[in-house]
Amino acid sequence: MNSLTIALSKGRIFDETLPLLAAAGIEPAENPEQSRKLIIGTNHANIRLVIVRATDVPTYVQYGAADFGIAGKDVLTEHGGSGLYQPLDLQIARCRMMVAVRKGFDYAAASQPGCRLRVATKYPDIAAEHFADKGVHVDLIKLYGSMELAPLVGLSDAIVDLVSTGNTLKANDLEAVEHIADISSRLVVNKAALKLKYAAIQPIIDAFARVVNADKAA
């Protein structure tokens, strides 16, 4: 029987993946939030989970260290999706990619074609494409966390980041001023693994699809 490795990240994506795994008859042996293990077994001897950073999921799948995984559309866009098959939008971990600024900042005037903005983000490719389409010149500042701090201390004029409830922006006197894209998590599969382990992988994809379609119909 083919062994399968699934790449997942901790937190919201893992939690919202559990019902999908359950639909495929897969139950993790441990909760990664309560375990230091990076490789977690399941109720199937031939299926294991590897717990990695969200941004690393596509890389593990691309190079075959995992047969498939779940990653946000934001991560996949920045990664480029090379060598990956993306059969399903799982409609989980949904949020929005937004431009945000300090309250009172005249974004409408500052983002006219030909203007120049300093933009802090951990999504430089997404941000670059968005502002290029608007004809706005940007100086991109790559950050890895605490994005909201950048406009407050004068590091940037704006940020491009994921927004879920908007509470963090509000707490830091920022506001979302432009919608870039709706984001959700996708199933990504290693193309070679899908061919070699089709009989093992396809039923899992089908089980995930049934859950997604049932949620859409509800």
ZAMARGU-4260 file (C-alpha; in steps of 0.2 Angstrom, whole numbers, plus 5000, padded with zeros to 4 digits):
<rodrens>
0) 5000/5000/5000 | 5007/5017/4995 | 5012/5028/5010 | 5005/5046/5010 | 5012/5062/5017
5) 5001/5077/5020 | 5009/5094/5023 | 4999/5106/5035 | 5002/5121/5045 | 4997/5124/5063
10) 4982/5135/5068 | 4967/5140/5058 | 4971/5130/5042 | 4974/5114/5053 | 4958/5116/5063
15) 4947/5119/5048 | 4955/5104/5039 | 4950/5092/5052 | 4932/5090/5045 | 4939/5087/5028
20) 4951/5074/5034 | 4937/5066/5044 | 4927/5064/5028 | 4941/5055/5021 | 4942/5044/5036
25) 4959/5051/5042 | 4961/5056/5060 | 4977/5064/5067 | 4985/5054/5082 | 4989/5071/5090
30) 4985/5089/5090 | 5000/5099/5084 | 4996/5113/5095 | 4999/5102/5110 | 5014/5092/5103
35) 5031/5096/5098 | 5032/5083/5085 | 5034/5089/5067 | 5028/5072/5060 | 5011/5066/5066
40) 5004/5049/5063 | 4986/5045/5059 | 4974/5031/5061 | 4981/5024/5045 | 4998/5016/5046
45) 5002/5022/5029 | 4996/5041/5031 | 5006/5054/5041 | 5005/5072/5043 | 5020/5084/5042
50) 5018/5101/5051 | 5027/5115/5043 | 5026/5134/5041 | 5012/5139/5030 | 5024/5147/5018
55) 5033/5131/5016 | 5019/5119/5012 | 5020/5122/4993 | 5039/5119/4993 | 5037/5102/5003
60) 5024/5097/4990 | 5033/5103/4975 | 5049/5093/4979 | 5040/5078/4984 | 5043/5078/5003
65) 5024/5078/5004 | 5012/5071/4992 | 4999/5084/4995 | 4995/5098/5007 | 4984/5113/5010
70) 4990/5131/5008 | 4982/5148/5006 | 4980/5156/4989 | 4991/5170/4995 | 5005/5158/4999
75) 5003/5149/4982 | 5003/5166/4972 | 5019/5171/4980 | 5027/5153/4978 | 5021/5153/4959
80) 5013/5136/4960 | 5027/5128/4950 | 5025/5109/4949 | 5009/5109/4959 | 4992/5102/4954
85) 4978/5113/4962 | 4962/5102/4961 | 4951/5111/4974 | 4947/5127/4982 | 4943/5121/4999
90) 4934/5137/5005 | 4942/5136/5022 | 4953/5150/5031 | 4944/5163/5021 | 4950/5181/5022
95) 4954/5196/5011 | 4970/5203/5004 | 4969/5222/5007 | 4978/5238/5007 | 4978/5247/5024
100) 4984/5264/5029 | 4983/5275/5045 | 4967/5283/5048 | 4967/5301/5040 | 4980/5296/5027
105) 4973/5302/5010 | 4975/5286/5001 | 4965/5291/4986 | 4976/5305/4982 | 4992/5296/4986
110) 4988/5281/4975 | 4984/5290/4958 | 4993/5284/4943 | 5011/5290/4943 | 5012/5292/4962
115) 5025/5283/4972 | 5021/5274/4988 | 5031/5265/5001 | 5022/5248/5005 | 5026/5236/5018
120) 5021/5218/5015 | 5026/5200/5016 | 5017/5197/4999 | 5029/5207/4988 | 5023/5199/4971
125) 5005/5202/4975 | 5008/5220/4980 | 5019/5223/4965 | 5006/5217/4953 | 4992/5226/4961
130) 5000/5243/4961 | 5007/5240/4943 | 4990/5238/4937 | 4985/5254/4945 | 5000/5263/4937
135) 5007/5267/4955 | 5026/5266/4958 | 5030/5257/4974 | 5045/5255/4985 | 5041/5237/4993
140) 5048/5234/5011 | 5047/5215/5015 | 5042/5211/5033 | 5038/5195/5041 | 5026/5200/5055
145) 5018/5215/5064 | 5014/5223/5048 | 5002/5236/5056 | 5017/5244/5065 | 5025/5250/5049
150) 5014/5265/5045 | 5013/5269/5063 | 5032/5272/5064 | 5034/5280/5047 | 5042/5264/5039
155) 5028/5264/5026 | 5014/5274/5019 | 5003/5258/5017 | 5003/5239/5020 | 4997/5225/5010
160) 4991/5211/5021 | 4977/5198/5025 | 4962/5204/5034 | 4950/5193/5043 | 4939/5203/5055
165) 4948/5219/5054 | 4950/5220/5073 | 4969/5221/5073 | 4969/5236/5060 | 4956/5245/5071
170) 4966/5242/5087 | 4981/5250/5079 | 4972/5265/5071 | 4973/5258/5054 | 4959/5256/5041
175) 4957/5245/5025 | 4956/5256/5010 | 4957/5244/4995 | 4952/5226/4991 | 4965/5216/4981
180) 4958/5198/4982 | 4948/5186/4992 | 4959/5172/4999 | 4955/5154/5004 | 4965/5138/5006
185) 4968/5126/4992 | 4972/5108/4990 | 4989/5106/4982 | 4996/5089/4975 | 5013/5084/4969
190) 5010/5080/4950 | 5021/5065/4951 | 5013/5058/4966 | 4996/5060/4959 | 5001/5048/4944
195) 5011/5036/4955 | 4999/5035/4970 | 4983/5039/4961 | 4973/5025/4969 | 4977/5032/4986
200) 4976/5050/4983 | 4960/5052/4972 | 4948/5045/4985 | 4954/5058/4997 | 4952/5072/4984
205) 4935/5066/4981 | 4930/5065/4999 | 4936/5083/5001 | 4926/5088/4986 | 4910/5081/4993
210) 4912/5091/5009 | 4916/5107/4999 | 4901/5104/4988 | 4889/5100/5003 | 4894/5116/5011
215) 4891/5126/4995 | 4874/5118/4994 | 4869/5121/5012
</rodrens>
